[in-house]
């Protein structure tokens, strides 16, 4: 979970700096350019739930769950935009979110399994 938070924080810093997206509504806007609530609380909790859920799944089931979660996150991002919590730059495509979350979960799962060996 700490690794997921660390990766999420650095990805947000990089992508916000490159103006791919921004967080108009965030805690401590004078200190952080990223959404501290999401990166330090929601992402680690979501990572815990994801790792718990995939622990006993077969590879195909795991892959399908990752695709489903990635699609759901792309939809949640669009809803967040409508609510003013999230804003994408002109260069952004929601396919990037889908692909990014899929790769992120795969990487977190691989790291988790490597650490448990």
N, CA, C and O atoms as a Tinker XYZ file with bonds, in Angstrom:
   468  protein
     1  N      0.826000   -1.184000    0.000000    73     2
     2  CA     0.000000    0.000000    0.000000    64     1     3
     3  C      0.872000    1.250000    0.000000    63     2     4     5
     4  O      0.545000    2.244000   -0.649000    81     3
     5  N      1.963000    1.196000    0.718000    73     3     6
     6  CA     2.872000    2.345000    0.741000    64     5     7
     7  C      3.504000    2.532000   -0.634000    63     6     8     9
     8  O      3.642000    3.657000   -1.114000    81     7
     9  N      3.884000    1.430000   -1.259000    73     7    10
    10  CA     4.453000    1.497000   -2.604000    64     9    11
    11  C      3.443000    2.102000   -3.581000    63    10    12    13
    12  O      3.808000    2.938000   -4.408000    81    11
    13  N      2.188000    1.689000   -3.491000    73    11    14
    14  CA     1.137000    2.218000   -4.366000    64    13    15
    15  C      0.966000    3.715000   -4.157000    63    14    16    17
    16  O      0.824000    4.466000   -5.121000    81    15
    17  N      0.979000    4.146000   -2.918000    73    15    18
    18  CA     0.853000    5.569000   -2.612000    64    17    19
    19  C      2.040000    6.348000   -3.155000    63    18    20    21
    20  O      1.875000    7.440000   -3.698000    81    19
    21  N      3.214000    5.797000   -3.012000    73    19    22
    22  CA     4.431000    6.444000   -3.504000    64    21    23
    23  C      4.394000    6.574000   -5.031000    63    22    24    25
    24  O      4.667000    7.646000   -5.572000    81    23
    25  N      4.058000    5.489000   -5.718000    73    23    26
    26  CA     3.986000    5.510000   -7.180000    64    25    27
    27  C      2.898000    6.494000   -7.628000    63    26    28    29
    28  O      3.120000    7.293000   -8.537000    81    27
    29  N      1.727000    6.436000   -6.992000    73    27    30
    30  CA     0.632000    7.338000   -7.341000    64    29    31
    31  C      1.002000    8.801000   -7.147000    63    30    32    33
    32  O      0.657000    9.648000   -7.971000    81    31
    33  N      1.700000    9.095000   -6.067000    73    31    34
    34  CA     2.117000   10.473000   -5.791000    64    33    35
    35  C      3.064000   10.979000   -6.869000    63    34    36    37
    36  O      2.875000   12.077000   -7.392000    81    35
    37  N      4.072000   10.196000   -7.205000    73    35    38
    38  CA     5.038000   10.634000   -8.210000    64    37    39
    39  C      4.431000   10.709000   -9.602000    63    38    40    41
    40  O      4.779000   11.598000  -10.379000    81    39
    41  N      3.525000    9.788000   -9.931000    73    39    42
    42  CA     2.842000    9.888000  -11.218000    64    41    43
    43  C      1.984000   11.152000  -11.278000    63    42    44    45
    44  O      1.980000   11.853000  -12.290000    81    43
    45  N      1.261000   11.442000  -10.202000    73    43    46
    46  CA     0.454000   12.663000  -10.163000    64    45    47
    47  C      1.324000   13.901000  -10.292000    63    46    48    49
    48  O      0.995000   14.811000  -11.053000    81    47
    49  N      2.426000   13.948000   -9.563000    73    47    50
    50  CA     3.325000   15.101000   -9.664000    64    49    51
    51  C      3.826000   15.299000  -11.092000    63    50    52    53
    52  O      3.845000   16.421000  -11.599000    81    51
    53  N      4.223000   14.225000  -11.728000    73    51    54
    54  CA     4.729000   14.293000  -13.096000    64    53    55
    55  C      3.633000   14.737000  -14.067000    63    54    56    57
    56  O      3.849000   15.642000  -14.873000    81    55
    57  N      2.475000   14.111000  -13.993000    73    55    58
    58  CA     1.412000   14.401000  -14.953000    64    57    59
    59  C      0.757000   15.755000  -14.722000    63    58    60    61
    60  O      0.303000   16.388000  -15.675000    81    59
    61  N      0.700000   16.209000  -13.476000    73    59    62
    62  CA     0.199000   17.558000  -13.198000    64    61    63
    63  C      1.201000   18.583000  -13.731000    63    62    64    65
    64  O      0.808000   19.586000  -14.329000    81    63
    65  N      2.472000   18.335000  -13.518000    73    63    66
    66  CA     3.506000   19.248000  -14.015000    64    65    67
    67  C      3.473000   19.348000  -15.539000    63    66    68    69
    68  O      3.680000   20.425000  -16.098000    81    67
    69  N      3.213000   18.224000  -16.208000    73    67    70
    70  CA     3.127000   18.203000  -17.677000    64    69    71
    71  C      1.773000   18.729000  -18.176000    63    70    72    73
    72  O      1.533000   18.792000  -19.382000    81    71
    73  N      0.898000   19.104000  -17.246000    73    71    74
    74  CA    -0.425000   19.673000  -17.515000    64    73    75
    75  C     -1.357000   18.716000  -18.264000    63    74    76    77
    76  O     -2.187000   19.142000  -19.067000    81    75
    77  N     -1.206000   17.410000  -17.986000    73    75    78
    78  CA    -2.149000   16.447000  -18.521000    64    77    79
    79  C     -3.462000   16.504000  -17.743000    63    78    80    81
    80  O     -4.538000   16.302000  -18.305000    81    79
    81  N     -3.358000   16.779000  -16.460000    73    79    82
    82  CA    -4.546000   16.975000  -15.629000    64    81    83
    83  C     -4.210000   17.808000  -14.411000    63    82    84    85
    84  O     -3.045000   18.081000  -14.121000    81    83
    85  N     -5.262000   18.210000  -13.699000    73    83    86
    86  CA    -5.076000   18.989000  -12.474000    64    85    87
    87  C     -6.196000   18.654000  -11.498000    63    86    88    89
    88  O     -7.183000   18.007000  -11.850000    81    87
    89  N     -6.020000   19.102000  -10.286000    73    87    90
    90  CA    -6.994000   18.880000   -9.228000    64    89    91
    91  C     -7.490000   20.229000   -8.720000    63    90    92    93
    92  O     -6.903000   20.790000   -7.795000    81    91
    93  N     -8.568000   20.761000   -9.313000    73    91    94
    94  CA    -9.074000   22.062000   -8.872000    64    93    95
    95  C     -9.504000   22.067000   -7.403000    63    94    96    97
    96  O     -9.354000   23.077000   -6.716000    81    95
    97  N    -10.034000   20.950000   -6.927000    73    95    98
    98  CA   -10.449000   20.814000   -5.534000    64    97    99
    99  C     -9.503000   19.831000   -4.864000    63    98   100   101
   100  O     -9.469000   18.652000   -5.217000    81    99
   101  N     -8.733000   20.322000   -3.893000    73    99   102
   102  CA    -7.813000   19.441000   -3.173000    64   101   103
   103  C     -7.519000   20.039000   -1.803000    63   102   104   105
   104  O     -7.638000   21.245000   -1.589000    81   103
   105  N     -7.137000   19.169000   -0.893000    73   103   106
   106  CA    -6.732000   19.622000    0.431000    64   105   107
   107  C     -5.372000   20.305000    0.340000    63   106   108   109
   108  O     -4.519000   19.888000   -0.443000    81   107
   109  N     -5.170000   21.331000    1.119000    73   107   110
   110  CA    -3.896000   22.046000    1.191000    64   109   111
   111  C     -3.368000   22.463000   -0.187000    63   110   112   113
   112  O     -2.252000   22.099000   -0.557000    81   111
   113  N     -4.168000   23.228000   -0.950000    73   111   114
   114  CA    -3.752000   23.587000   -2.315000    64   113   115
   115  C     -2.473000   24.414000   -2.382000    63   114   116   117
   116  O     -1.800000   24.423000   -3.412000    81   115
   117  N     -2.129000   25.108000   -1.299000    73   115   118
   118  CA    -0.892000   25.889000   -1.303000    64   117   119
   119  C      0.351000   25.014000   -1.135000    63   118   120   121
   120  O      1.458000   25.430000   -1.475000    81   119
   121  N      0.164000   23.807000   -0.611000    73   119   122
   122  CA     1.296000   22.905000   -0.380000    64   121   123
   123  C      1.459000   21.838000   -1.454000    63   122   124   125
   124  O      2.580000   21.494000   -1.828000    81   123
   125  N      0.340000   21.314000   -1.948000    73   123   126
   126  CA     0.390000   20.159000   -2.853000    64   125   127
   127  C     -0.320000   20.448000   -4.169000    63   126   128   129
   128  O     -1.377000   21.079000   -4.188000    81   127
   129  N      0.265000   19.985000   -5.264000    73   127   130
   130  CA    -0.365000   20.104000   -6.580000    64   129   131
   131  C     -1.239000   18.896000   -6.894000    63   130   132   133
   132  O     -1.979000   18.900000   -7.878000    81   131
   133  N     -1.155000   17.867000   -6.066000    73   131   134
   134  CA    -1.938000   16.659000   -6.273000    64   133   135
   135  C     -2.980000   16.534000   -5.165000    63   134   136   137
   136  O     -2.938000   17.260000   -4.171000    81   135
   137  N     -3.898000   15.618000   -5.348000    73   135   138
   138  CA    -4.966000   15.410000   -4.375000    64   137   139
   139  C     -4.467000   14.491000   -3.257000    63   138   140   141
   140  O     -4.406000   13.273000   -3.422000    81   139
   141  N     -4.117000   15.081000   -2.137000    73   139   142
   142  CA    -3.566000   14.346000   -1.003000    64   141   143
   143  C     -4.565000   13.293000   -0.499000    63   142   144   145
   144  O     -4.169000   12.178000   -0.158000    81   143
   145  N     -5.830000   13.639000   -0.454000    73   143   146
   146  CA    -6.858000   12.712000    0.026000    64   145   147
   147  C     -6.867000   11.437000   -0.802000    63   146   148   149
   148  O     -6.902000   10.337000   -0.250000    81   147
   149  N     -6.836000   11.578000   -2.126000    73   147   150
   150  CA    -6.845000   10.397000   -2.987000    64   149   151
   151  C     -5.535000    9.621000   -2.875000    63   150   152   153
   152  O     -5.540000    8.412000   -2.644000    81   151
   153  N     -4.420000   10.319000   -3.039000    73   151   154
   154  CA    -3.123000    9.653000   -3.119000    64   153   155
   155  C     -2.675000    8.999000   -1.816000    63   154   156   157
   156  O     -2.054000    7.936000   -1.839000    81   155
   157  N     -2.980000    9.620000   -0.693000    73   155   158
   158  CA    -2.482000    9.094000    0.577000    64   157   159
   159  C     -3.494000    8.276000    1.374000    63   158   160   161
   160  O     -3.128000    7.604000    2.338000    81   159
   161  N     -4.766000    8.329000    0.975000    73   159   162
   162  CA    -5.778000    7.577000    1.724000    64   161   163
   163  C     -6.600000    6.642000    0.840000    63   162   164   165
   164  O     -6.670000    5.441000    1.100000    81   163
   165  N     -7.221000    7.192000   -0.204000    73   163   166
   166  CA    -8.108000    6.373000   -1.040000    64   165   167
   167  C     -7.321000    5.357000   -1.854000    63   166   168   169
   168  O     -7.721000    4.195000   -1.933000    81   167
   169  N     -6.215000    5.764000   -2.460000    73   167   170
   170  CA    -5.402000    4.840000   -3.262000    64   169   171
   171  C     -4.830000    3.687000   -2.435000    63   170   172   173
   172  O     -4.915000    2.540000   -2.875000    81   171
   173  N     -4.253000    3.936000   -1.258000    73   171   174
   174  CA    -3.777000    2.792000   -0.455000    64   173   175
   175  C     -4.916000    1.866000   -0.009000    63   174   176   177
   176  O     -4.754000    0.646000   -0.013000    81   175
   177  N     -6.053000    2.431000    0.371000    73   175   178
   178  CA    -7.191000    1.594000    0.756000    64   177   179
   179  C     -7.677000    0.777000   -0.431000    63   178   180   181
   180  O     -7.944000   -0.417000   -0.296000    81   179
   181  N     -7.794000    1.415000   -1.593000    73   179   182
   182  CA    -8.201000    0.697000   -2.808000    64   181   183
   183  C     -7.204000   -0.387000   -3.177000    63   182   184   185
   184  O     -7.590000   -1.462000   -3.635000    81   183
   185  N     -5.925000   -0.108000   -2.978000    73   183   186
   186  CA    -4.882000   -1.097000   -3.257000    64   185   187
   187  C     -5.007000   -2.297000   -2.324000    63   186   188   189
   188  O     -4.872000   -3.442000   -2.756000    81   187
   189  N     -5.263000   -2.032000   -1.049000    73   187   190
   190  CA    -5.464000   -3.119000   -0.095000    64   189   191
   191  C     -6.633000   -4.001000   -0.531000    63   190   192   193
   192  O     -6.517000   -5.226000   -0.558000    81   191
   193  N     -7.753000   -3.376000   -0.870000    73   191   194
   194  CA    -8.941000   -4.129000   -1.292000    64   193   195
   195  C     -8.671000   -4.908000   -2.576000    63   194   196   197
   196  O     -9.107000   -6.051000   -2.714000    81   195
   197  N     -7.957000   -4.298000   -3.509000    73   195   198
   198  CA    -7.605000   -4.977000   -4.758000    64   197   199
   199  C     -6.729000   -6.195000   -4.490000    63   198   200   201
   200  O     -7.007000   -7.281000   -4.998000    81   199
   201  N     -5.671000   -6.024000   -3.695000    73   199   202
   202  CA    -4.773000   -7.147000   -3.409000    64   201   203
   203  C     -5.482000   -8.254000   -2.653000    63   202   204   205
   204  O     -5.219000   -9.434000   -2.885000    81   203
   205  N     -6.377000   -7.886000   -1.752000    73   203   206
   206  CA    -7.155000   -8.880000   -1.020000    64   205   207
   207  C     -8.069000   -9.648000   -1.978000    63   206   208   209
   208  O     -8.203000  -10.867000   -1.869000    81   207
   209  N     -8.690000   -8.939000   -2.906000    73   207   210
   210  CA    -9.648000   -9.559000   -3.837000    64   209   211
   211  C     -8.965000  -10.502000   -4.821000    63   210   212   213
   212  O     -9.528000  -11.545000   -5.155000    81   211
   213  N     -7.774000  -10.165000   -5.292000    73   211   214
   214  CA    -7.124000  -10.974000   -6.326000    64   213   215
   215  C     -6.313000  -12.130000   -5.761000    63   214   216   217
   216  O     -5.817000  -12.968000   -6.514000    81   215
   217  N     -6.178000  -12.180000   -4.458000    73   215   218
   218  CA    -5.319000  -13.188000   -3.832000    64   217   219
   219  C     -5.651000  -14.618000   -4.267000    63   218   220   221
   220  O     -4.738000  -15.407000   -4.509000    81   219
   221  N     -6.908000  -14.959000   -4.370000    73   219   222
   222  CA    -7.291000  -16.335000   -4.688000    64   221   223
   223  C     -7.935000  -16.485000   -6.058000    63   222   224   225
   224  O     -8.584000  -17.496000   -6.327000    81   223
   225  N     -7.768000  -15.503000   -6.919000    73   223   226
   226  CA    -8.347000  -15.586000   -8.261000    64   225   227
   227  C     -7.385000  -16.255000   -9.229000    63   226   228   229
   228  O     -6.167000  -16.206000   -9.060000    81   227
   229  N     -7.956000  -16.873000  -10.237000    73   227   230
   230  CA    -7.154000  -17.436000  -11.327000    64   229   231
   231  C     -6.660000  -16.274000  -12.195000    63   230   232   233
   232  O     -7.216000  -15.177000  -12.145000    81   231
   233  N     -5.618000  -16.521000  -12.987000    73   231   234
   234  CA    -5.056000  -15.432000  -13.803000    64   233   235
   235  C     -6.082000  -14.722000  -14.702000    63   234   236   237
   236  O     -6.071000  -13.494000  -14.787000    81   235
   237  N     -6.952000  -15.463000  -15.361000    73   235   238
   238  CA    -7.941000  -14.833000  -16.231000    64   237   239
   239  C     -8.939000  -13.998000  -15.425000    63   238   240   241
   240  O     -9.318000  -12.903000  -15.843000    81   239
   241  N     -9.357000  -14.514000  -14.280000    73   239   242
   242  CA   -10.263000  -13.762000  -13.416000    64   241   243
   243  C     -9.580000  -12.486000  -12.905000    63   242   244   245
   244  O    -10.196000  -11.422000  -12.848000    81   243
   245  N     -8.329000  -12.608000  -12.542000    73   243   246
   246  CA    -7.555000  -11.462000  -12.063000    64   245   247
   247  C     -7.461000  -10.392000  -13.147000    63   246   248   249
   248  O     -7.657000   -9.205000  -12.884000    81   247
   249  N     -7.158000  -10.827000  -14.365000    73   247   250
   250  CA    -7.051000   -9.910000  -15.485000    64   249   251
   251  C     -8.395000   -9.216000  -15.758000    63   250   252   253
   252  O     -8.436000   -8.008000  -15.988000    81   251
   253  N     -9.479000   -9.978000  -15.731000    73   251   254
   254  CA   -10.806000   -9.401000  -15.960000    64   253   255
   255  C    -11.164000   -8.401000  -14.857000    63   254   256   257
   256  O    -11.747000   -7.355000  -15.144000    81   255
   257  N    -10.826000   -8.703000  -13.616000    73   255   258
   258  CA   -11.086000   -7.767000  -12.524000    64   257   259
   259  C    -10.281000   -6.483000  -12.714000    63   258   260   261
   260  O    -10.789000   -5.386000  -12.480000    81   259
   261  N     -9.037000   -6.622000  -13.135000    73   259   262
   262  CA    -8.211000   -5.442000  -13.377000    64   261   263
   263  C     -8.809000   -4.577000  -14.484000    63   262   264   265
   264  O     -8.832000   -3.351000  -14.371000    81   263
   265  N     -9.289000   -5.207000  -15.548000    73   263   266
   266  CA    -9.919000   -4.451000  -16.634000    64   265   267
   267  C    -11.194000   -3.761000  -16.160000    63   266   268   269
   268  O    -11.456000   -2.612000  -16.518000    81   267
   269  N    -11.976000   -4.459000  -15.364000    73   267   270
   270  CA   -13.208000   -3.872000  -14.843000    64   269   271
   271  C    -12.915000   -2.663000  -13.948000    63   270   272   273
   272  O    -13.547000   -1.615000  -14.086000    81   271
   273  N    -11.960000   -2.814000  -13.040000    73   271   274
   274  CA   -11.605000   -1.709000  -12.145000    64   273   275
   275  C    -11.059000   -0.529000  -12.954000    63   274   276   277
   276  O    -11.384000    0.623000  -12.668000    81   275
   277  N    -10.238000   -0.814000  -13.954000    73   275   278
   278  CA    -9.671000    0.254000  -14.787000    64   277   279
   279  C    -10.771000    1.010000  -15.533000    63   278   280   281
   280  O    -10.732000    2.236000  -15.627000    81   279
   281  N    -11.734000    0.284000  -16.052000    73   279   282
   282  CA   -12.859000    0.925000  -16.736000    64   281   283
   283  C    -13.677000    1.754000  -15.748000    63   282   284   285
   284  O    -14.085000    2.874000  -16.054000    81   283
   285  N    -13.911000    1.195000  -14.565000    73   283   286
   286  CA   -14.668000    1.921000  -13.540000    64   285   287
   287  C    -13.940000    3.201000  -13.131000    63   286   288   289
   288  O    -14.578000    4.233000  -12.924000    81   287
   289  N    -12.632000    3.147000  -13.014000    73   287   290
   290  CA   -11.869000    4.336000  -12.627000    64   289   291
   291  C    -11.909000    5.408000  -13.717000    63   290   292   293
   292  O    -11.951000    6.599000  -13.410000    81   291
   293  N    -11.896000    4.998000  -14.971000    73   291   294
   294  CA   -12.017000    5.968000  -16.060000    64   293   295
   295  C    -13.375000    6.661000  -16.003000    63   294   296   297
   296  O    -13.468000    7.859000  -16.269000    81   295
   297  N    -14.416000    5.927000  -15.663000    73   295   298
   298  CA   -15.759000    6.505000  -15.520000    64   297   299
   299  C    -15.804000    7.426000  -14.301000    63   298   300   301
   300  O    -16.371000    8.517000  -14.369000    81   299
   301  N    -15.211000    6.993000  -13.189000    73   299   302
   302  CA   -15.180000    7.815000  -11.973000    64   301   303
   303  C    -14.430000    9.125000  -12.237000    63   302   304   305
   304  O    -14.819000   10.173000  -11.722000    81   303
   305  N    -13.370000    9.073000  -13.027000    73   303   306
   306  CA   -12.654000   10.301000  -13.372000    64   305   307
   307  C    -13.561000   11.268000  -14.130000    63   306   308   309
   308  O    -13.528000   12.474000  -13.884000    81   307
   309  N    -14.362000   10.747000  -15.040000    73   307   310
   310  CA   -15.272000   11.609000  -15.794000    64   309   311
   311  C    -16.316000   12.230000  -14.865000    63   310   312   313
   312  O    -16.662000   13.402000  -15.010000    81   311
   313  N    -16.808000   11.449000  -13.922000    73   311   314
   314  CA   -17.764000   11.987000  -12.949000    64   313   315
   315  C    -17.088000   13.029000  -12.061000    63   314   316   317
   316  O    -17.696000   14.043000  -11.717000    81   315
   317  N    -15.846000   12.783000  -11.694000    73   315   318
   318  CA   -15.090000   13.746000  -10.885000    64   317   319
   319  C    -14.891000   15.062000  -11.632000    63   318   320   321
   320  O    -14.902000   16.137000  -11.033000    81   319
   321  N    -14.710000   14.962000  -12.938000    73   319   322
   322  CA   -14.592000   16.178000  -13.748000    64   321   323
   323  C    -15.890000   16.983000  -13.710000    63   322   324   325
   324  O    -15.866000   18.206000  -13.576000    81   323
   325  N    -17.009000   16.295000  -13.828000    73   323   326
   326  CA   -18.303000   16.973000  -13.793000    64   325   327
   327  C    -18.551000   17.647000  -12.446000    63   326   328   329
   328  O    -19.235000   18.669000  -12.381000    81   327
   329  N    -18.003000   17.085000  -11.379000    73   327   330
   330  CA   -18.197000   17.644000  -10.043000    64   329   331
   331  C    -17.136000   18.696000   -9.699000    63   330   332   333
   332  O    -17.196000   19.309000   -8.633000    81   331
   333  N    -16.171000   18.907000  -10.591000    73   331   334
   334  CA   -15.158000   19.927000  -10.371000    64   333   335
   335  C    -13.978000   19.497000   -9.525000    63   334   336   337
   336  O    -13.200000   20.340000   -9.078000    81   335
   337  N    -13.827000   18.198000   -9.296000    73   335   338
   338  CA   -12.737000   17.695000   -8.469000    64   337   339
   339  C    -11.483000   17.379000   -9.280000    63   338   340   341
   340  O    -10.389000   17.255000   -8.730000    81   339
   341  N    -11.657000   17.251000  -10.589000    73   339   342
   342  CA   -10.596000   16.762000  -11.451000    64   341   343
   343  C    -10.738000   17.473000  -12.788000    63   342   344   345
   344  O    -11.861000   17.722000  -13.227000    81   343
   345  N     -9.645000   17.805000  -13.442000    73   343   346
   346  CA    -9.693000   18.447000  -14.754000    64   345   347
   347  C     -8.579000   17.886000  -15.626000    63   346   348   349
   348  O     -7.418000   17.826000  -15.221000    81   347
   349  N     -8.957000   17.481000  -16.823000    73   347   350
   350  CA    -7.966000   16.972000  -17.768000    64   349   351
   351  C     -7.553000   18.068000  -18.728000    63   350   352   353
   352  O     -8.349000   18.944000  -19.066000    81   351
   353  N     -6.300000   18.016000  -19.167000    73   351   354
   354  CA    -5.803000   18.938000  -20.170000    64   353   355
   355  C     -6.274000   18.524000  -21.553000    63   354   356   357
   356  O     -6.875000   17.463000  -21.725000    81   355
   357  N     -5.998000   19.357000  -22.521000    73   355   358
   358  CA    -6.426000   19.102000  -23.898000    64   357   359
   359  C     -5.752000   17.858000  -24.492000    63   358   360   361
   360  O     -6.283000   17.241000  -25.415000    81   359
   361  N     -4.591000   17.499000  -23.962000    73   359   362
   362  CA    -3.829000   16.356000  -24.486000    64   361   363
   363  C     -4.296000   15.008000  -23.924000    63   362   364   365
   364  O     -3.789000   13.965000  -24.336000    81   363
   365  N     -5.247000   15.014000  -22.997000    73   363   366
   366  CA    -5.614000   13.793000  -22.280000    64   365   367
   367  C     -6.729000   13.022000  -22.978000    63   366   368   369
   368  O     -7.629000   13.618000  -23.570000    81   367
   369  N     -6.666000   11.719000  -22.909000    73   367   370
   370  CA    -7.720000   10.822000  -23.371000    64   369   371
   371  C     -8.059000    9.895000  -22.204000    63   370   372   373
   372  O     -7.167000    9.462000  -21.474000    81   371
   373  N     -9.334000    9.593000  -22.029000    73   371   374
   374  CA    -9.714000    8.704000  -20.929000    64   373   375
   375  C     -9.202000    7.280000  -21.149000    63   374   376   377
   376  O     -9.173000    6.479000  -20.214000    81   375
   377  N     -8.807000    6.969000  -22.358000    73   375   378
   378  CA    -8.160000    5.690000  -22.603000    64   377   379
   379  C     -6.842000    5.614000  -21.836000    63   378   380   381
   380  O     -6.443000    4.538000  -21.391000    81   379
   381  N     -6.161000    6.760000  -21.680000    73   379   382
   382  CA    -4.926000    6.790000  -20.893000    64   381   383
   383  C     -5.197000    6.370000  -19.452000    63   382   384   385
   384  O     -4.399000    5.654000  -18.846000    81   383
   385  N     -6.325000    6.817000  -18.912000    73   383   386
   386  CA    -6.689000    6.445000  -17.539000    64   385   387
   387  C     -6.910000    4.944000  -17.450000    63   386   388   389
   388  O     -6.412000    4.285000  -16.538000    81   387
   389  N     -7.660000    4.413000  -18.404000    73   387   390
   390  CA    -7.932000    2.976000  -18.430000    64   389   391
   391  C     -6.629000    2.189000  -18.504000    63   390   392   393
   392  O     -6.400000    1.275000  -17.712000    81   391
   393  N     -5.792000    2.545000  -19.447000    73   391   394
   394  CA    -4.520000    1.853000  -19.629000    64   393   395
   395  C     -3.608000    2.052000  -18.415000    63   394   396   397
   396  O     -2.957000    1.111000  -17.962000    81   395
   397  N     -3.568000    3.269000  -17.897000    73   395   398
   398  CA    -2.716000    3.578000  -16.752000    64   397   399
   399  C     -3.095000    2.787000  -15.507000    63   398   400   401
   400  O     -2.226000    2.252000  -14.819000    81   399
   401  N     -4.396000    2.714000  -15.217000    73   399   402
   402  CA    -4.815000    1.950000  -14.043000    64   401   403
   403  C     -4.553000    0.455000  -14.221000    63   402   404   405
   404  O     -4.224000   -0.232000  -13.254000    81   403
   405  N     -4.695000   -0.052000  -15.441000    73   403   406
   406  CA    -4.405000   -1.474000  -15.690000    64   405   407
   407  C     -2.930000   -1.756000  -15.423000    63   406   408   409
   408  O     -2.594000   -2.716000  -14.730000    81   407
   409  N     -2.062000   -0.930000  -15.967000    73   407   410
   410  CA    -0.615000   -1.106000  -15.762000    64   409   411
   411  C     -0.254000   -0.908000  -14.295000    63   410   412   413
   412  O      0.562000   -1.651000  -13.749000    81   411
   413  N     -0.857000    0.090000  -13.656000    73   411   414
   414  CA    -0.603000    0.365000  -12.240000    64   413   415
   415  C     -0.949000   -0.862000  -11.383000    63   414   416   417
   416  O     -0.145000   -1.274000  -10.546000    81   415
   417  N     -2.128000   -1.441000  -11.584000    73   415   418
   418  CA    -2.533000   -2.605000  -10.781000    64   417   419
   419  C     -1.637000   -3.800000  -11.053000    63   418   420   421
   420  O     -1.278000   -4.528000  -10.127000    81   419
   421  N     -1.268000   -4.013000  -12.318000    73   419   422
   422  CA    -0.372000   -5.118000  -12.649000    64   421   423
   423  C      0.966000   -4.936000  -11.930000    63   422   424   425
   424  O      1.511000   -5.881000  -11.360000    81   423
   425  N      1.488000   -3.701000  -11.966000    73   423   426
   426  CA     2.773000   -3.411000  -11.329000    64   425   427
   427  C      2.689000   -3.593000   -9.808000    63   426   428   429
   428  O      3.600000   -4.160000   -9.204000    81   427
   429  N      1.617000   -3.122000   -9.193000    73   427   430
   430  CA     1.437000   -3.258000   -7.748000    64   429   431
   431  C      1.321000   -4.729000   -7.372000    63   430   432   433
   432  O      1.896000   -5.162000   -6.373000    81   431
   433  N      0.584000   -5.496000   -8.161000    73   431   434
   434  CA     0.440000   -6.928000   -7.885000    64   433   435
   435  C      1.787000   -7.646000   -8.006000    63   434   436   437
   436  O      2.131000   -8.476000   -7.164000    81   435
   437  N      2.538000   -7.324000   -9.045000    73   435   438
   438  CA     3.860000   -7.948000   -9.207000    64   437   439
   439  C      4.778000   -7.589000   -8.036000    63   438   440   441
   440  O      5.482000   -8.455000   -7.517000    81   439
   441  N      4.776000   -6.327000   -7.620000    73   439   442
   442  CA     5.594000   -5.896000   -6.500000    64   441   443
   443  C      5.158000   -6.602000   -5.201000    63   442   444   445
   444  O      5.998000   -7.042000   -4.416000    81   443
   445  N      3.857000   -6.700000   -4.989000    73   443   446
   446  CA     3.321000   -7.370000   -3.809000    64   445   447
   447  C      3.760000   -8.837000   -3.761000    63   446   448   449
   448  O      4.181000   -9.327000   -2.713000    81   447
   449  N      3.664000   -9.512000   -4.862000    73   447   450
   450  CA     4.063000  -10.922000   -4.902000    64   449   451
   451  C      5.574000  -11.080000   -4.731000    63   450   452   453
   452  O      6.032000  -12.019000   -4.081000    81   451
   453  N      6.341000  -10.168000   -5.310000    73   451   454
   454  CA     7.792000  -10.213000   -5.161000    64   453   455
   455  C      8.183000  -10.007000   -3.692000    63   454   456   457
   456  O      9.078000  -10.683000   -3.186000    81   455
   457  N      7.511000   -9.075000   -3.013000    73   455   458
   458  CA     7.821000   -8.802000   -1.601000    64   457   459
   459  C      7.411000   -9.960000   -0.700000    63   458   460   461
   460  O      8.015000  -10.158000    0.354000    81   459
   461  N      6.409000  -10.719000   -1.088000    73   459   462
   462  CA     5.941000  -11.836000   -0.265000    64   461   463
   463  C      6.740000  -13.118000   -0.488000    63   462   464   465
   464  O      6.510000  -14.103000    0.213000    81   463
   465  N      7.653000  -13.135000   -1.423000    73   463   466
   466  CA     8.466000  -14.339000   -1.650000    64   465   467
   467  C      9.647000  -14.375000   -0.724000    63   466   468
   468  O     10.441000  -15.315000   -0.773000    81   467
